[in-house]
Amino acid sequence: MSLRPTIEVAVIMRRERLDNRWQPWRWVLDDVVPAEAAFGDVPRLLRQDDNQALWLFPGFVVELFKDDGEGYHLNLSAPAPCWFVLWRMDEEGSVPEPLARPVAVSLSYHDAGRWLDAQETVEQVPAPAAVLQALQAFVDEHYAPEPKRRRRPDSFQSLTDRFGNPASVSTDKQRGGRGGPHHG
């Protein structure tokens, strides 16, 4: 059993009709909702009409990790704190058409960044106030931003050559080449 705080959720994906003959449909993240026992443990079609279909994907557990406090802090300090959902198209599912299947859900800005760097499909939806309050309490308890360090001006840095050895600057300039004075 994990000692980390967890939030159990389900993801709702929406397939919507497009006015495009080459791509008649597209999938988008519709919502992340609190888990309920009545959802069961397998994806299911909630409703469908000529313009859209809503699918429920239960069984996601969002764990909060103490060492990712900065990722949660960055999400909380964004203009619209949100859930991040990584999803992939499942071409070989058990339903007659390809499904957009959620793979992971997170509240960490860092997780979303890693997923995007890996060329994954990541979408976001706003997180509810109760989740954000719990996340803020977790961040307050486990995250302390590193203090900003004053950077030393370059003029006070010691000089080194390209090999990292101490270097010195002389104002006694020798004129001419080949080690000798220039005669004209």
C-alpha positions in Angstrom: 0.0 0.0 0.0 1.4 3.4 -1.0 1.9 6.0 1.7 1.7 8.8 -0.9 -1.5 10.8 -1.2 -3.6 9.5 -4.1 -6.6 10.7 -6.0 -8.7 8.2 -7.9 -10.2 9.5 -11.1 -11.8 8.5 -14.4 -11.2 10.2 -17.8 -13.9 11.1 -20.3 -12.8 11.3 -23.9 -15.0 12.8 -26.6 -15.1 11.9 -30.3 -16.5 14.8 -32.2 -17.6 15.2 -35.8 -15.6 17.5 -38.0 -16.7 19.2 -41.2 -13.8 17.7 -43.1 -14.0 14.9 -45.7 -10.5 13.6 -45.0 -10.9 13.5 -41.3 -14.5 13.2 -40.3 -13.8 12.7 -36.6 -11.3 13.8 -33.9 -10.8 12.8 -30.3 -10.3 15.3 -27.5 -10.1 15.1 -23.7 -13.5 16.0 -22.3 -13.1 15.8 -18.5 -11.4 14.2 -15.5 -13.9 13.2 -12.8 -13.7 11.7 -9.3 -13.8 7.9 -9.5 -17.0 6.1 -8.5 -17.5 2.4 -7.8 -20.5 2.4 -10.3 -18.0 3.2 -13.1 -16.6 -0.4 -13.0 -13.2 -1.1 -14.3 -13.6 -1.2 -18.1 -14.0 1.6 -20.6 -17.6 2.2 -21.8 -19.6 4.3 -24.1 -21.6 6.8 -22.1 -23.6 8.3 -24.9 -23.5 8.8 -28.6 -25.3 10.8 -31.3 -24.6 11.8 -34.9 -22.1 14.5 -33.8 -20.2 13.1 -30.8 -19.6 10.1 -28.6 -18.5 10.2 -24.9 -16.3 7.4 -23.5 -15.6 6.8 -19.8 -12.2 5.3 -18.9 -12.2 4.4 -15.1 -9.4 3.3 -12.9 -6.7 6.0 -12.8 -4.8 6.7 -9.7 -3.0 10.0 -9.4 -0.2 9.8 -6.9 1.5 12.9 -5.3 5.3 12.6 -4.9 7.2 14.7 -2.4 10.1 15.1 -4.8 7.8 16.6 -7.5 6.7 19.6 -5.4 8.0 22.0 -8.0 6.0 20.4 -10.8 2.8 20.8 -8.7 3.8 24.3 -7.7 4.2 25.3 -11.4 0.7 23.9 -12.2 -0.8 25.7 -9.2 0.8 29.0 -10.2 -0.4 28.8 -13.8 -3.4 30.9 -14.9 -5.6 27.8 -15.1 -4.3 24.9 -12.9 -5.3 21.6 -14.5 -5.2 17.9 -14.9 -2.8 16.7 -17.6 -3.8 13.6 -19.5 -1.6 11.5 -21.8 -3.6 9.5 -24.3 -2.9 7.4 -27.4 -5.0 6.0 -30.2 -5.8 2.3 -29.8 -6.2 0.9 -33.3 -6.6 -2.7 -32.1 -9.2 -2.3 -29.4 -12.2 -4.5 -28.9 -14.6 -2.0 -30.3 -15.4 -1.6 -34.0 -13.5 1.7 -34.3 -10.2 3.1 -32.9 -10.5 4.5 -29.4 -8.5 7.3 -27.9 -7.2 5.6 -24.7 -5.9 7.6 -21.7 -2.6 6.2 -20.5 -1.7 8.5 -17.5 -3.2 11.4 -15.5 -1.1 13.9 -13.5 -1.2 17.2 -11.7 2.5 17.8 -12.3 3.7 20.3 -14.9 7.0 18.3 -15.0 5.2 15.1 -16.0 3.3 16.9 -18.8 6.6 18.3 -20.0 8.3 14.9 -20.1 5.4 13.4 -22.0 5.4 16.3 -24.6 9.2 15.9 -25.0 8.5 12.2 -25.8 6.1 13.3 -28.6 3.1 12.0 -26.8 -0.4 13.5 -27.0 -1.1 15.5 -23.9 -4.2 17.5 -23.2 -5.5 19.4 -20.2 -8.7 20.3 -18.5 -9.2 22.5 -15.4 -8.9 20.8 -12.1 -11.7 21.4 -9.5 -11.2 23.7 -6.5 -11.3 20.8 -4.0 -8.4 19.1 -5.8 -6.5 22.3 -6.1 -6.9 23.0 -2.4 -5.6 19.5 -1.5 -2.7 19.9 -4.0 -1.8 23.3 -2.5 -1.8 21.8 1.1 0.6 19.1 -0.2 2.9 21.7 -1.9 2.9 23.8 1.2 4.0 20.8 3.3 6.6 19.3 1.0 7.9 22.1 -1.3 10.2 25.0 -0.6 11.5 26.9 -3.6 15.2 27.2 -3.7 16.4 30.6 -2.7 17.6 32.8 -5.6 21.3 33.1 -5.5 22.9 36.4 -6.4 25.0 36.0 -9.5 28.5 37.3 -9.3 29.2 39.9 -12.0 31.5 38.6 -14.7 34.0 41.3 -14.0 34.7 39.6 -10.6 35.1 36.1 -12.0 38.6 34.7 -12.1 40.0 34.3 -15.6 40.8 30.8 -17.0 42.1 29.7 -20.4 40.2 27.3 -22.6 41.6 24.4 -20.6 40.4 25.7 -17.2 43.9 26.9 -16.0 44.3 30.2 -14.3 45.0 33.0 -16.8 46.3 36.5 -16.4 45.9 39.7 -18.5 48.8 42.0 -19.0 48.6 45.6 -20.3 52.2 45.5 -21.4 51.6 44.8 -25.0 54.5 43.6 -27.1 54.3 44.9 -30.7 55.1 42.8 -33.7 55.3 39.2 -34.3 57.7 36.3 -33.7 58.5 37.5 -30.2 60.6 40.5 -31.2 59.9 44.2 -31.6 58.6 45.3 -34.9 61.1 47.3 -36.9 59.9 49.4 -39.7 
